Structure formats: C-alpha cells, structure tokens
Amino acid sequence: MNRADLASLRRDYAGQPLTRAAVDADPFVQFGRWLDEALSAEITDANAMTIATVDADCHPSSRVVLLKGFDHAGFVFFTNYESKKGSDLATNPYISLSFFWPQLHRQVLIRGVAEKVSQDESETYFRSRPYDSRLAAWASKQSSVIESRADLEAEFEEMRQRFGDDVPLPPFWGGFRIIPSRIEFWQGRASRLHDRLVYRSIDDLWIIERLSP
C-alpha cells in the first residue's frame, strides 16, 4: 500500500459494547480500569497522551507526552516550564488530552485546566528519573532554536561536569496537573456505530451522557 491508497485505507472495529450500566459512576475509576487493561495488553507506551494547547494568538499546538500519575485531583505530566507547552499554558491554562489504544479500539478524550504541581511533587518525580534524563533537563532549552546537535551534546557534558552525581531539580522544570471538566470514553464498534460516553462535571457532580458517533 502507498499514499495513493489512503482514501481506501480503513478497518472495521470490533470492540465490546460500552454501556452506561457497565461503566463506573466515577470517571477516574473508569479511566483506571481502561488504563489497567491497556497496560495488561502490553500496548507500547500505554501512558502516552496527545496534549493540545493554544497560545496567545489562538494558534493550537499538539504533541505527545507521558502520563506520570493520576488521581481524583487530576492527570499529571512533567515538562520544561519554558517550553512551548509551558508558555502556552502560562497564557491560556485550558488544555485537552487524548489517549489512543488501537489494539483495544479505544480512545479517552479529556478537557480541563492545567495548574502547576507543588515543588515537592516535582522534586520527588525528578529524583526518580534516570541520571542522564536529569542532566538532559538542564541541558535542553526546550523549544528554543539551537545551532547544532553538537552544541546540545556539549551542553549535556557541561552539565555532567557541573553537577557530578547530584543533579538538582531545575527551577524551570516541573509538573502540570490537568483538572478535568469533561472526560469521554470512546469504544470503536462495527459499521462506525461507535460507543461514546461522556462525563461532564456540573456543580462538583459527574453526569454521564451518550453521544452519537
């Protein structure tokens, strides 16, 4: 198959029915169930999620990051606060997340507001990262223009010499927590008659609605 065949490239989905009776009333519990099933299915990077942000000029950007934790407070990822995504969120905290698990014919779509996690939480996670990843956080001025790969590698080695074995948390690096207002569970079904159940937060209560595919 090649690009000329894109219009005819398709496959049917054969997921299990997704009904209101079968899902948990708590969307965080339901998300945990689906994430556990994605992990059990050994889907590569099951915690990968596409995040979309909007800058001050209303230009959208999307990229893939890794979910590093979630609970009833929200969904957490870590980044350079001076990166494109960090500067976007400083201007406009609204954000969307999407997970796609093709082997299970599933998506989860989340919309909410991002806020920085505490420095202690960022510190704890940063200390858990591999040594070279901690150095890279210092060496990379994420999203900025650089002259060459050689310059980046030279900066990496400079950070190694500077910090030795004890690499501290950079002041410009940490986590964001997405506090959701909307969480949709999408289950692929035959004939494009997909199941879509959306949880919406209204006055601190979650209501569940079915959407047309």
Secondary structure, DSSP 4 states (H G I P E B T S, - for coil): --GGGGGG------PPP--TTTS-SSHHHHHHHHHHHHHHTT-TTTTEEEEEEE-TT--EEEEEEE--EEETTEEEEEEETTSHHHHHHHH--EEEEEEEEGGGTEEEEEEEEEEEPPHHHHHHHHHHS-HHHHHHHHH--TTS--S-HHHHHHHHHHHHHHHTT--PPPTTEEEEEEEEEEEEEEE--GGG--EEEEEEEETTEEEEEEE--
